[in-house]
Amino acid sequence: MGFSKNFIWGTATAAYQIEGGWNEDGKGPNIWDDFVHQPGKVEDNCTGDVACDHYHRYKDDVKLMKQMGVNAYRFSISWSRIIPDGIGKVNQKGIDFYNNLIDELLKNDIIPYVTLYHWDLPSALYLKGGWLNPESADWFEYYAKVVAENFGDKIKNFITFNEPSVFLGCGYLIGEHPPCFKLGSKDLLLAGCNILRSHGRAVKILKENNPDCIVGITLATQPLIPVAKENEQEAYDSYFTCGLGYFIWTMSFWMDPIKFGKFPKQLLDEAGDLFPKISEEDMKLINQKIDFLGINIYEAKYAGNFTRAPGAAHTEVHWDIYPDALKWGVKLNQKRYELPIYITENGMSAHDWVSLDGKVHDPNRIDFLHRYIKGLRDAADEGCDIRGYFHWSLMDNFEWSKGYNPRFGLIYINYETQERILKDSAYWFKSVIESNGDNL
Ligand code: BGC
């Protein structure tokens, strides 16, 4: 059976991680600009000021995508590039940049998938309280409106948020990412609910602008893999459990209200008065129909008492390797949410460098992807509705607080010269795309 005929094969990036041009052409600052400019926050004090200079090199980058044979590209829009203070005047030069990028993609038959929010909140909105401010839903609605009005005739596929668990968890709970807060459950619930309200408002605006557009949300997840058939129910139950101590990291905190119009009961019981009030109207918007669920998967866990063997396979950033991660991520989530699924991110960082022959050989990445994508195909064979796979990432880029050390790309970047080199894995990925995954 394999992947469907119209399966989407793409690569993914995020604005802050690749664009550079951090203060060019009227762009306003965002929380990542502010964070990286404080010494000691990012490894080697790296910044995204230039990153992969994609702001100036997007045409070359689209050419490389074409060469790799991808039929889609997932990228994010920098909110403060198109609305410098987040809620005020629109910056035409920012709009022009994305229009040019989109035109270039369409000219090359590459379908754009746009993420509205990949972590780079305009600084002006941080000063107003960021996601803790209930008005954030109004701000996000306005931003989505600007996006819809300016790009809605050319873009059909939208993702409202990328990994709210990670930007809330790392930014508001652990404090390693901006805005570097370490908050308690009451504030975390408030921010989480504001993000969900913002999602609902954005879906409404995007659909009003174009009822035929396809809208989803992307969540990060570590699937729970059952080690035997008799563990399957246990894995399912435990995977979707959502209590107060860890709700941010669960699928059900985000997806249950979106799909079922209510939060998990255990969480509500444990939170009691800590839970913010959500109006019926807001819940209706949160609960609006979406067209797909995007999941980002790198790691997984085994259900039950399973301990990792010493020396077991892991990547350069020490993430353990679970070849069945995609398969179970899809199976678990489709069983509960009954939505078409895209893998919106998957990939690994490796110790990539340019060899004496001038090429970048990355056999580990090829093996990793072979196993993970084969697992995904198994899920398709079992009848799961999987619409596409986006590799993270198109190219090496600014890996948040780890700077430029981890390399996740199919394209190698020399950050001194901005030279791009297709890694062996890029050619391998091309062959997978050409066979629609049948050669795995
Ligand atoms: C994020 C990306 C990040 C990748 C690898 C995901 O959590 O969406 O921005 O670079 O993982 O860490």
Residues whose N, C-alpha, C, O or C-beta is under 5 A from the ligand:
A	BS01	BGC	A14
